[in-house]
Amino acid sequence: MNISQEIIDQLQTKKICILGLGREGLSTYLFLRQILPKITLTLADMSLLTQLSQQWQTLIQDDKKLSLNLGPTYLDQLDQCNLIFKSPGIPLTIPIVQAAMQAGSHISSNLQLFFEILENFKLKNPPVTVNINKTESQLSQPVIIGVTGTKGKSTTATMIHHVFKANHQPTVLVGNIGQPALNYVDQIESKSKVVIELSSHQLDQLPKSPDIAVIQAVTSEHLDYYQDQTAYLNSKKSITKYQKANQYVIFNQQYPNTVALAQLSSGIKLNFQLEPPENNAKNDILVYIKSHYLTFNDSNHEEQIIAIKDVPLLGKHNLLNIAPAIIIGKLFGLTAQQISSSIQSFTSLPHRLEKVATKNGILYVNDSMATMPDAAIAALSCFSSQPIILLAGGHERNQDFKPFAQKIVQTNVKAVALFPANGARLLQEIEQAQLKLKLKKDIQHKIVHSMPEAIAFAQQFAQAGDVILLAPGAASFGVFTDYADRGEQFRANIE
């Protein structure tokens, strides 16, 4: 996709700062330098030059048109730039960032520039017609499909992308799932379906909405970053806030926070859920479970899409992650067989209820991405009939552990290895749940400080037929670098 000269001309007039030199900062730099080879760019990061990646150090050494603000004073001259590409993890609430905004600096991002480029491209290309329930709507090309939620957004976004890819439709998958959006500008075609996984950090202050918004359950998360649950929910408003009447929002109406975000949309609202709807609600609910099938309802005509037994993903909650892909597949004219075949060929994402190994009859399951209690509860529900040795706990985000503890007590959990910093708090909640439910259940437990220690403890109690399950219900920081490091260490230490 060609970048319009209009956008290049606008950028050339700005004094640009790239704030944050992580993955998105690098992507933004490489893109800007490609289209703006002669202007000076400011790079700002709290790390010193020697602490940056080797790639950054090489680029900085070779690029003579850079102004560097590195180290503890990296924010001091921020207000001298009138266009700041901020990385998602840097809060807008930092006083110096606020001061720069008040001084007239415009805050943008890798994703926002990507949206602007695609929007400009769409204005110069004819629209594509899509239909559902025998109605038609015009969506500009290419189509942007944004996916958010507290949990499930990665699987949902990847499944949507996979359904398109398996049916030979041009598609790219970008955003929080792995690669920054600007890395894929050259791959966008006029008929591309651009699937974007959108985190709260990416959506916060984004003045654009996707053509099709998909909202999974929004619960408590990142409360170490946001002031409260309301602030966290508000950070996601851009997923629907700027939608037009001919655009779509796909959501589960059983979740109040999700409904609140969906109601901000001026677009067409499409619902899904697991339970079959009442007869008079069939026009509103497009996907649900009926007769052990994920079923699509089109103007009171029910069509079986895929048998539950043929779904390759563990857990009932993953059926909710599949439902939007069914709706979107139908939206773009795919048949039930095409959608079903593509779902069956999907493989689980790493660290998401991933069956790692079976050794000595013991199943090892890596759900390191279960970084909040609701996700860990869903993981436990997948193995309710099997004895479980659970690895849980991690970085403290002050989330409510009571439902998680109650699920542990009510499920056949034999032992729990608990990581700091909140492992001890989870243990207290487990003990309180036992007292409340009057269950005299002897759950072995130990506070552990490494993955080898956790697995060694788990293996003491595991027998053939048991499951050793990594479902922390907490973030990974502290003992581990991130959730991927935690999952990789789990995999590496299975003997």
C-alpha positions in Angstrom: 0.0 0.0 0.0 1.4 3.4 -1.0 1.6 6.1 1.6 0.0 9.3 0.3 2.2 12.3 -0.3 -0.4 14.3 1.8 0.5 12.3 5.0 4.3 12.5 4.2 4.0 16.3 3.8 2.1 16.7 7.1 4.7 14.7 9.0 7.6 16.6 7.4 6.4 19.8 9.0 6.5 18.3 12.6 9.2 18.1 15.2 8.8 14.4 16.0 9.7 12.5 19.2 9.5 8.7 19.6 8.8 8.2 23.3 9.7 4.7 24.4 12.1 2.6 22.4 10.6 -0.9 22.8 9.0 -2.9 20.1 6.5 -0.3 19.0 9.1 2.5 19.2 11.4 0.6 16.9 8.6 -0.1 14.4 7.7 3.6 14.4 11.3 4.7 13.9 11.9 2.3 11.0 8.7 3.4 9.3 9.3 7.1 9.8 12.9 6.9 8.7 11.7 5.0 5.5 9.3 7.8 4.5 11.2 10.7 6.1 14.9 10.1 5.4 16.1 13.7 5.9 14.4 15.0 9.0 15.7 14.9 12.5 13.9 12.6 14.9 14.1 12.7 18.7 14.4 9.5 20.6 13.4 9.4 24.3 13.7 6.5 26.6 14.5 6.0 30.3 17.2 3.5 29.4 20.7 4.6 28.8 22.3 4.0 25.3 24.2 0.9 26.6 21.0 -0.6 28.0 19.1 -0.5 24.6 19.0 -3.5 22.3 22.0 -4.1 20.0 19.7 -3.2 17.1 18.9 0.2 18.5 22.6 0.8 19.3 23.5 0.1 15.7 20.7 2.2 14.3 21.6 5.2 16.5 25.3 4.9 15.6 24.5 4.9 11.8 21.8 7.6 11.8 23.3 11.1 12.0 19.9 12.8 12.1 18.9 11.8 15.6 18.5 13.8 18.9 18.8 11.6 21.9 17.1 12.0 25.3 18.1 8.9 27.2 18.3 8.0 30.9 16.7 9.5 34.0 16.1 12.9 32.3 14.5 11.5 29.1 11.3 13.5 29.6 12.8 16.9 30.3 12.6 18.3 26.8 9.4 16.6 25.7 7.5 19.8 25.2 10.0 20.9 22.5 8.4 18.3 20.2 5.0 19.0 18.7 4.3 15.4 17.6 5.0 12.6 20.1 4.6 8.9 19.2 4.1 7.4 22.6 4.6 3.7 23.4 1.4 2.2 25.0 3.0 1.4 28.3 3.9 5.0 29.1 0.9 6.6 31.0 -0.6 9.8 29.7 -0.9 10.9 33.3 2.8 11.5 33.7 3.0 15.3 34.6 5.6 16.1 32.0 3.5 14.4 29.3 0.5 16.4 30.4 2.6 19.5 30.4 3.7 18.8 26.8 0.1 18.3 25.8 -0.9 21.6 27.4 2.0 23.3 25.5 0.4 22.1 22.2 2.2 18.8 21.6 0.0 16.2 19.9 0.2 12.7 21.2 0.0 9.9 18.6 1.1 6.3 18.4 2.2 3.6 16.0 -1.4 2.4 15.8 -2.9 5.8 15.3 -0.7 6.5 12.4 -1.6 3.1 10.9 -5.3 4.0 11.2 -4.7 7.3 9.5 -2.8 5.8 6.6 -5.5 3.2 6.1 -8.3 5.8 6.3 -6.5 7.9 3.7 -6.1 4.8 1.5 -9.9 3.9 1.9 -10.9 7.4 0.7 -9.2 6.6 -2.6 -10.7 3.2 -3.1 -14.2 2.0 -3.8 -16.2 0.4 -1.0 -16.9 -3.3 -0.6 -20.5 -4.6 0.1 -21.0 -7.0 3.0 -24.3 -8.4 4.2 -25.9 -10.2 7.2 -29.5 -11.1 7.9 -30.3 -10.1 4.3 -29.4 -6.5 4.9 -26.5 -4.7 3.2 -23.9 -2.3 4.5 -21.0 -0.5 2.9 -17.6 -0.9 4.4 -14.6 0.9 2.9 -11.6 -1.1 1.8 -9.6 -2.4 3.5 -11.7 -3.6 6.4 -10.3 -3.0 9.9 -11.4 -5.6 12.5 -10.5 -4.6 16.1 -10.6 -7.0 19.0 -10.5 -6.1 22.7 -11.4 -7.5 26.0 -9.7 -8.4 29.3 -9.1 -12.0 28.3 -9.7 -13.9 25.1 -8.7 -11.2 22.7 -5.6 -12.9 21.4 -7.4 -16.2 20.7 -10.3 -14.3 19.2 -8.2 -12.2 16.9 -6.0 -15.1 15.8 -9.1 -17.2 15.1 -10.7 -14.5 12.9 -7.4 -14.1 11.0 -7.1 -17.9 10.6 -10.7 -18.2 9.2 -9.8 -15.6 6.5 -6.4 -17.1 5.8 -7.7 -20.7 5.6 -10.2 -19.5 3.0 -7.6 -17.7 0.9 -8.7 -14.2 1.7 -6.0 -11.5 2.1 -5.5 -10.8 5.8 -3.0 -9.6 8.3 -2.9 -9.9 12.0 -1.3 -7.0 13.9 -1.3 -5.1 17.2 -1.0 -6.4 20.7 -0.8 -10.0 19.4 2.8 -9.7 18.3 3.8 -7.2 15.6 3.3 -3.4 15.6 0.8 -2.3 13.0 3.2 -0.1 10.9 5.3 -3.2 10.2 2.5 -4.4 7.9 1.7 -1.3 5.8 3.4 -2.7 2.7 1.3 -5.9 2.9 -2.1 -4.2 2.9 -4.1 -4.6 -0.3 -7.4 -3.1 -1.3 -9.3 -6.2 -0.2 -7.3 -6.9 3.0 -9.0 -7.8 6.2 -6.8 -6.2 8.9 -7.3 -7.9 12.2 -6.0 -5.9 15.2 -5.7 -7.1 18.8 -6.2 -3.9 20.8 -5.1 -3.6 24.4 -6.4 -0.9 26.8 -3.1 0.9 26.5 -3.4 1.0 22.7 -7.0 2.1 22.7 -6.5 4.8 25.4 -6.7 8.2 23.6 -7.0 6.5 20.1 -9.3 8.9 18.1 -10.4 6.1 15.7 -12.6 3.0 15.8 -12.4 -0.1 13.6 -14.9 -0.9 10.9 -15.8 -4.1 12.9 -15.4 -4.0 16.7 -15.3 -7.2 18.6 -15.5 -6.9 22.4 -14.9 -9.9 24.7 -15.6 -9.8 28.5 -14.1 -6.8 30.2 -13.4 -7.4 33.9 -10.8 -6.2 36.4 -7.2 -5.9 35.1 -4.3 -3.5 35.1 -5.5 -1.9 38.3 -1.8 -1.3 39.1 -1.9 1.0 36.0 -5.4 2.5 36.1 -6.9 4.3 39.1 -9.9 2.0 39.2 -12.2 -0.3 37.2 -14.0 2.7 35.7 -10.8 4.2 34.4 -9.9 0.8 32.9 -13.2 0.5 31.2 -13.0 4.1 29.9 -9.6 3.3 28.4 -11.3 1.0 26.0 -14.0 3.3 24.7 -12.3 4.0 21.4 -13.1 0.5 20.2 -16.7 1.8 19.5 -16.9 5.5 20.3 -16.1 6.7 16.7 -18.0 4.0 14.8 -20.5 5.1 12.1 -23.9 3.7 11.3 -22.6 1.3 8.6 -20.1 -0.3 10.9 -20.4 -3.2 13.3 -19.9 -4.1 16.9 -19.9 -7.8 17.9 -20.3 -8.6 21.6 -21.8 -10.9 24.3 -24.7 -9.0 25.9 -24.4 -11.0 29.1 -21.4 -9.0 30.3 -22.5 -5.5 31.5 -19.1 -3.8 30.9 -19.1 -5.2 27.3 -22.6 -3.9 26.7 -21.6 -0.5 28.0 -18.9 -0.3 25.4 -21.1 -1.6 22.7 -23.8 1.0 23.4 -21.3 3.7 22.5 -21.4 2.6 18.9 -23.6 4.1 16.3 -23.1 0.9 14.2 -25.0 -2.3 13.8 -25.0 -4.4 17.0 -24.5 -8.2 16.7 -24.7 -10.5 19.7 -23.5 -13.9 20.7 -23.7 -16.1 23.8 -23.4 -19.8 24.8 -27.0 -20.4 25.9 -29.8 -20.8 23.3 -31.9 -17.6 23.2 -35.6 -17.5 23.9 -37.7 -17.8 20.7 -38.5 -14.1 20.6 -34.8 -13.2 20.8 -33.5 -15.3 17.9 -33.1 -12.3 15.7 -30.8 -10.6 18.2 -28.5 -13.6 19.1 -26.5 -14.8 16.1 -24.3 -17.5 17.6 -25.1 -19.9 20.4 -24.9 -23.6 21.4 -27.8 -25.8 20.5 -27.8 -29.6 20.3 -24.1 -29.7 21.0 -23.3 -27.5 18.0 -22.2 -23.9 17.7 -25.1 -22.6 15.8 -25.6 -19.6 13.6 -29.0 -18.0 13.4 -29.8 -15.9 10.2 -33.3 -14.5 10.1 -34.8 -17.3 12.2 -33.0 -19.9 10.1 -30.6 -22.0 12.3 -27.5 -23.5 10.7 -25.2 -25.8 12.6 -21.6 -24.6 12.1 -19.4 -27.0 14.1 -19.9 -29.7 16.7 -18.5 -28.9 20.1 -16.6 -32.2 20.1 -14.7 -31.0 16.9 -13.5 -27.7 18.4 -9.7 -28.1 18.9 -9.5 -25.7 21.9 -9.9 -26.7 25.5 -12.5 -25.0 27.7 -16.1 -23.7 27.3 -14.8 -20.2 27.4 -13.0 -20.8 24.1 -16.3 -21.2 22.4 -16.9 -17.6 23.2 -13.6 -16.8 21.5 -14.7 -18.7 18.4 -18.2 -17.1 18.1 -17.1 -13.8 16.6 -15.1 -15.6 13.9 -18.3 -17.4 12.9 -20.2 -14.1 12.7 -17.5 -12.4 10.7 -17.1 -15.4 8.4 -20.8 -15.2 7.6 -20.6 -11.4 7.3 -18.1 -11.9 4.4 -20.1 -14.7 2.7 -18.2 -17.9 3.9 -20.2 -21.1 4.1 -20.8 -23.1 7.3 -18.4 -25.8 5.9 -15.7 -23.2 5.2 -15.9 -21.8 8.7 -16.1 -25.2 10.3 -13.1 -26.6 8.4 -11.0 -23.5 9.3 -11.9 -23.7 13.0 -11.0 -27.4 13.1 -7.5 -26.7 11.6 -6.8 -24.0 14.3 -4.1 -24.8 16.8 -3.9 -23.4 20.3 -1.8 -20.4 20.9 1.3 -20.8 23.0 0.7 -20.3 26.8 -3.1 -20.5 26.4 -4.4 -23.9 27.7 -1.5 -25.5 25.8 -1.1 -29.2 26.2 2.7 -29.3 26.7 3.4 -33.0 27.4 2.1 -36.2 28.9 4.7 -38.0 31.0 4.2 -41.0 33.3 0.4 -40.5 32.6 0.5 -36.9 33.9 -0.8 -34.2 31.6 1.1 -30.9 31.7 -0.9 -27.8 30.7 0.6 -24.4 30.2 -2.0 -21.6 30.6 0.6 -18.9 31.6 -1.6 -16.3 29.8 -4.2 -16.8 32.6 -3.0 -13.6 34.2 -6.2 -12.8 36.0 -8.4 -14.9 38.3 -11.3 -15.3 35.8 -9.0 -16.9 33.3 -7.6 -19.3 35.9 -11.1 -20.2 37.0 -11.9 -21.1 33.3 -8.8 -23.2 33.1 -9.7 -25.1 36.3 -13.2 -25.7 34.8 -11.6 -27.6 31.9 -10.4 -30.4 34.2 -13.1 -30.6 36.8 -13.2 -34.4 36.6 -9.4 -34.9 37.0 -7.1 -34.4 40.0 -5.1 -31.1 39.6 -1.9 -29.8 40.9 -2.0 -26.1 40.4 0.8 -23.5 39.9 -0.6 -20.1 40.7 0.1 -16.6 42.0 2.5 -13.9 40.8 2.7 -10.1 40.5 0.3 -8.2 42.8 -2.4 -6.3 41.0 -4.8 -6.3 44.0 -7.4 -8.4 42.1 -10.2 -10.2 43.9 -9.0 -13.7 44.6 -12.1 -14.9 46.5 -13.9 -16.5 43.4 -10.5 -18.1 42.4 -9.9 -19.5 45.9 -13.5 -20.8 46.0 -13.0 -22.6 42.6 -9.8 -24.2 43.9 -11.5 -25.5 46.9 -14.5 -26.8 45.0 -12.4 -28.4 42.2 -10.3 -31.5 42.7 -7.1 -29.6 43.4 -4.7 -31.7 45.4 -1.9 -29.2 45.8 -0.9 -25.6 45.0 2.5 -24.2 44.3 2.3 -20.4 45.0 4.5 -17.7 43.4 5.1 -14.4 45.1 4.1 -11.6 45.5 0.4 -12.6 45.9 0.8 -16.3 46.4 0.5 -15.9 50.2 -2.6 -13.8 49.8 -4.2 -16.5 47.5 -3.4 -19.1 50.2 -5.2 -17.0 52.8 -8.2 -16.8 50.5 -8.1 -20.6 50.0 -8.1 -21.1 53.7 -11.0 -18.7 54.2 -13.0 -20.4 51.4 -12.6 -23.7 53.1 -14.0 -22.3 56.3 -16.8 -20.5 54.6 -17.8 -23.6 52.6 -17.2 -25.9 55.6 -15.0 -28.2 53.4 -12.3 -30.1 55.3 -10.1 -30.6 52.3 -6.3 -31.1 52.7 -4.7 -29.0 49.9 -1.0 -29.3 50.0 0.8 -26.0 49.4 4.1 -24.3 49.2 5.4 -20.8 48.5 7.9 -21.3 45.6 10.4 -18.9 44.1 11.3 -20.5 40.8 9.7 -22.7 38.1 12.0 -25.7 38.9 11.0 -25.5 42.5 7.3 -25.3 41.6 7.4 -28.3 39.2 9.4 -30.3 41.7 6.8 -29.6 44.3 4.0 -30.5 41.9 5.5 -33.8 40.9 5.6 -34.9 44.5 1.8 -35.2 44.5 1.1 -36.0 40.8 0.0 -39.5 39.7 -1.1 -41.0 36.4 -4.3 -39.4 35.3 -3.5 -36.1 37.1 -3.0 -32.7 35.5 -0.2 -30.3 36.5 -1.7 -27.0 35.5 0.1 -23.6 35.2 -2.9 -21.2 35.5 -1.5 -18.4 37.7 -4.4 -16.0 37.9 -1.8 -13.3 38.1 0.8 -11.4 36.0 4.3 -12.8 35.8 6.5 -9.8 36.7 9.0 -10.4 39.5 10.0 -14.0 39.3 9.6 -14.0 35.5 10.2 -11.5 32.7 6.7 -11.9 31.3 4.0 -14.5 30.7 5.9 -16.0 27.8 9.0 -16.5 29.9 6.9 -18.1 32.6 5.3 -20.5 30.1 8.7 -21.3 28.4 10.2 -22.1 31.8 7.3 -24.4 32.6 7.9 -26.2 29.3 11.6 -26.4 29.8 11.5 -27.8 33.3 9.2 -30.8 32.6 11.2 -34.0 32.9 
